[in-house]
Amino acid sequence: WKLEDYYKAPKSVLSANQEKGEFLNIFSKAVESRLHADVPIGAFLSSGLDSASVVAIAKASGTMPLQTYNIGFREGSFDESREVRKTALELGTDLKVRYFENVSKSDISRILWHFDEPFSDNSAQPTFQLNSLASTFGKVALSGDGADELFAGYPTYRADQYYRIYGKIPRALQRVMLSNATKWLRPTYRKVSMDYRVRQFLGSAGLTPEEAHYWWRVIFPFSEVQKILSDE
């Protein structure tokens, strides 16, 4: 299977409604084909469309009761448990919520062992606890992971559009804007907070559109790395 073969293939001539119908048909078959199991099946449920769509299709198939799982947070900007409870009630599925706890050193070692490769996203910690919660009820669980990659669901794609305008501003003015943002915007440490997004967006000053897109994934820019590391 080669992506370029599909990219170069003739584009669809279906109407929007026809495309929606075809997608729903393919999506439903994909979910239903994964419901054939000799053990109870559960599903990870967040407040997003991805997991809720998977659960909705699975529940509509009526093959078996569906247990759903969620990890809540006591830090409000990370917590989705209130919205998830509404979703679970609407879908008519039983929901189990466990609140995130600090991860021990032994758990970090287990997480690293399971990944078997370098992995820098701290979402591994709540995901580990989510799987631990699910494993007390069963060994098979559906997930909505991957839809953001397929359907351009990340808000950074919107930033790419804004960058077309920002990139036309003189670089001297871009540097002034970044300097002021760094000086006056205090970090709030909330999940993808507005102050973080503003600083990160303005920090792409002088980059090409391609570099600006990847800039969102930069944790330490080279200038900060130079401050952190000694010459040795």
C-alpha positions in Angstrom: 0.0 0.0 0.0 1.5 3.3 -1.1 0.1 6.7 0.0 1.3 8.4 -3.2 -0.9 6.0 -5.3 -4.0 7.3 -3.6 -2.8 10.9 -3.6 -2.3 10.8 -7.4 -5.5 8.9 -8.1 -8.6 10.6 -9.6 -10.4 12.6 -7.0 -13.9 11.7 -5.8 -16.9 13.1 -7.8 -19.4 12.2 -5.1 -21.7 14.8 -3.5 -21.1 15.8 0.1 -24.1 13.7 1.2 -22.9 10.7 -0.8 -19.4 11.0 0.8 -20.9 11.2 4.3 -23.0 8.1 3.6 -20.0 6.2 2.2 -17.8 7.2 5.1 -20.5 6.2 7.7 -20.8 2.8 5.9 -17.0 2.2 6.0 -16.6 3.5 9.5 -19.5 1.3 10.8 -18.1 -1.8 9.2 -14.6 -1.1 10.6 -16.0 -0.8 14.2 -18.4 -3.8 13.9 -15.6 -6.1 12.5 -13.8 -5.5 15.8 -16.7 -6.5 18.0 -16.2 -10.2 17.3 -14.6 -11.5 20.5 -15.0 -14.3 23.0 -14.5 -12.0 25.9 -16.3 -8.8 27.0 -15.3 -5.7 25.0 -14.8 -2.3 26.5 -13.9 1.1 25.1 -11.9 4.2 26.1 -14.2 7.2 26.2 -13.2 10.9 26.2 -15.2 14.0 25.6 -14.1 14.2 21.9 -15.9 13.0 18.8 -13.5 10.2 18.0 -14.1 7.8 20.9 -17.7 8.8 21.2 -18.3 7.9 17.5 -16.7 4.5 18.0 -18.7 3.8 21.1 -22.0 5.0 19.4 -21.5 2.5 16.5 -20.5 -0.3 18.9 -23.5 0.3 21.1 -25.9 0.5 18.1 -24.7 -2.9 16.9 -26.3 -4.4 20.1 -23.9 -7.3 20.2 -23.1 -7.0 23.9 -23.1 -4.6 26.8 -20.3 -2.1 26.4 -18.2 -1.0 29.4 -16.4 2.4 28.9 -13.4 3.9 30.8 -12.0 7.3 31.4 -9.2 8.9 33.5 -10.2 12.1 35.2 -7.9 14.9 36.5 -8.2 17.1 39.5 -6.6 19.9 37.5 -9.6 21.4 35.7 -8.0 22.2 32.3 -7.0 18.5 31.9 -10.3 17.0 33.2 -12.9 15.7 30.8 -14.8 13.5 33.3 -17.9 15.7 33.6 -18.4 15.9 29.8 -17.6 12.2 29.5 -20.4 11.3 32.0 -22.9 13.3 29.9 -21.7 11.4 26.8 -21.9 8.0 28.5 -25.5 8.9 29.7 -26.5 9.9 26.2 -25.1 6.8 24.7 -26.5 4.5 27.4 -23.2 2.9 28.4 -21.8 2.1 31.8 -18.8 4.3 32.6 -15.9 3.8 35.0 -13.8 6.8 35.9 -10.6 6.8 37.9 -8.7 9.9 38.8 -5.1 10.3 37.7 -2.5 9.6 40.4 1.2 10.4 40.5 3.2 7.7 38.7 5.8 5.8 40.7 9.3 5.0 39.5 8.4 1.3 39.1 5.4 2.3 37.0 7.6 4.5 34.8 9.9 1.5 34.3 6.9 -0.6 33.3 5.7 2.1 30.8 9.1 2.2 29.2 9.2 -1.6 29.0 5.8 -1.6 27.2 6.7 1.1 24.7 10.1 -0.6 23.9 11.2 2.7 22.2 11.9 6.3 23.1 8.6 8.1 23.8 8.5 11.6 25.1 4.7 12.3 25.4 3.6 12.4 29.0 0.2 11.2 27.9 1.8 7.8 28.4 1.2 8.2 32.2 -2.7 8.6 32.2 -2.9 6.1 29.3 -1.1 3.5 31.4 -3.6 4.1 34.2 -6.5 4.0 31.8 -5.3 0.6 30.6 -4.9 -0.6 34.2 -8.5 0.5 34.9 -9.8 -1.3 31.8 -7.8 -4.5 32.5 -9.8 -5.0 35.8 -13.0 -5.5 33.6 -11.6 -7.1 30.5 -8.7 -7.5 28.1 -10.2 -6.0 24.9 -10.9 -2.3 24.5 -11.7 -0.1 21.5 -10.0 3.3 21.2 -10.6 6.5 19.1 -6.9 7.2 18.8 -5.6 8.1 15.3 -8.6 10.1 14.1 -6.8 13.5 14.5 -4.1 12.3 12.2 -6.6 11.1 9.6 -9.0 14.0 9.7 -6.8 17.0 10.5 -8.2 17.3 13.9 -5.3 19.1 15.6 -5.8 22.9 16.2 -2.2 23.4 15.0 -3.6 23.0 11.5 -5.6 26.2 12.1 -2.3 27.9 13.2 -0.8 26.9 9.8 -3.6 29.0 8.2 -2.9 32.0 10.5 0.8 31.7 9.7 0.2 32.7 6.1 -0.7 36.1 7.4 1.8 36.3 10.2 4.6 35.3 7.8 4.0 38.5 5.8 4.7 40.8 8.8 8.3 42.2 8.8 10.7 40.0 10.9 11.7 43.0 13.0 8.1 43.4 14.1 7.7 39.7 14.6 10.7 39.7 17.0 9.2 42.7 19.0 5.9 40.8 19.3 7.7 37.7 20.5 9.8 39.7 23.0 6.7 41.4 24.5 4.8 38.1 24.7 7.8 36.4 26.5 8.0 39.4 28.9 4.4 40.0 29.7 2.6 36.6 29.4 3.0 34.6 32.5 2.8 30.8 32.2 -0.4 29.4 33.7 0.6 25.8 33.2 -2.9 24.8 32.1 -3.4 22.3 29.3 -2.5 24.0 26.0 -3.2 27.4 27.6 -3.6 30.6 25.6 -0.4 32.0 26.9 1.5 28.9 25.7 -0.2 29.0 22.3 0.6 32.7 21.8 4.3 32.3 22.7 4.6 29.2 20.6 3.0 30.8 17.6 5.0 34.0 17.8 8.1 31.9 18.3 7.9 30.7 14.8 9.1 34.1 13.5 11.2 33.9 10.4 10.5 30.2 9.8 9.2 28.7 6.5 5.6 27.4 6.6 7.0 23.9 6.9 9.3 24.8 9.8 6.5 26.7 11.5 4.3 23.6 11.4 6.9 21.5 13.1 7.7 24.2 15.5 4.6 23.2 17.5 6.3 20.0 18.5 9.5 21.7 19.7 9.9 21.4 23.5 13.3 23.2 23.9 14.3 25.6 21.1 18.0 25.5 20.3 18.6 28.9 22.1 17.2 27.4 25.3 19.2 24.2 24.9 22.4 26.3 24.7 21.4 27.9 28.1 20.6 24.6 29.7 23.8 22.7 28.6 27.3 23.6 29.5 30.1 23.5 27.0 31.1 20.1 28.3 
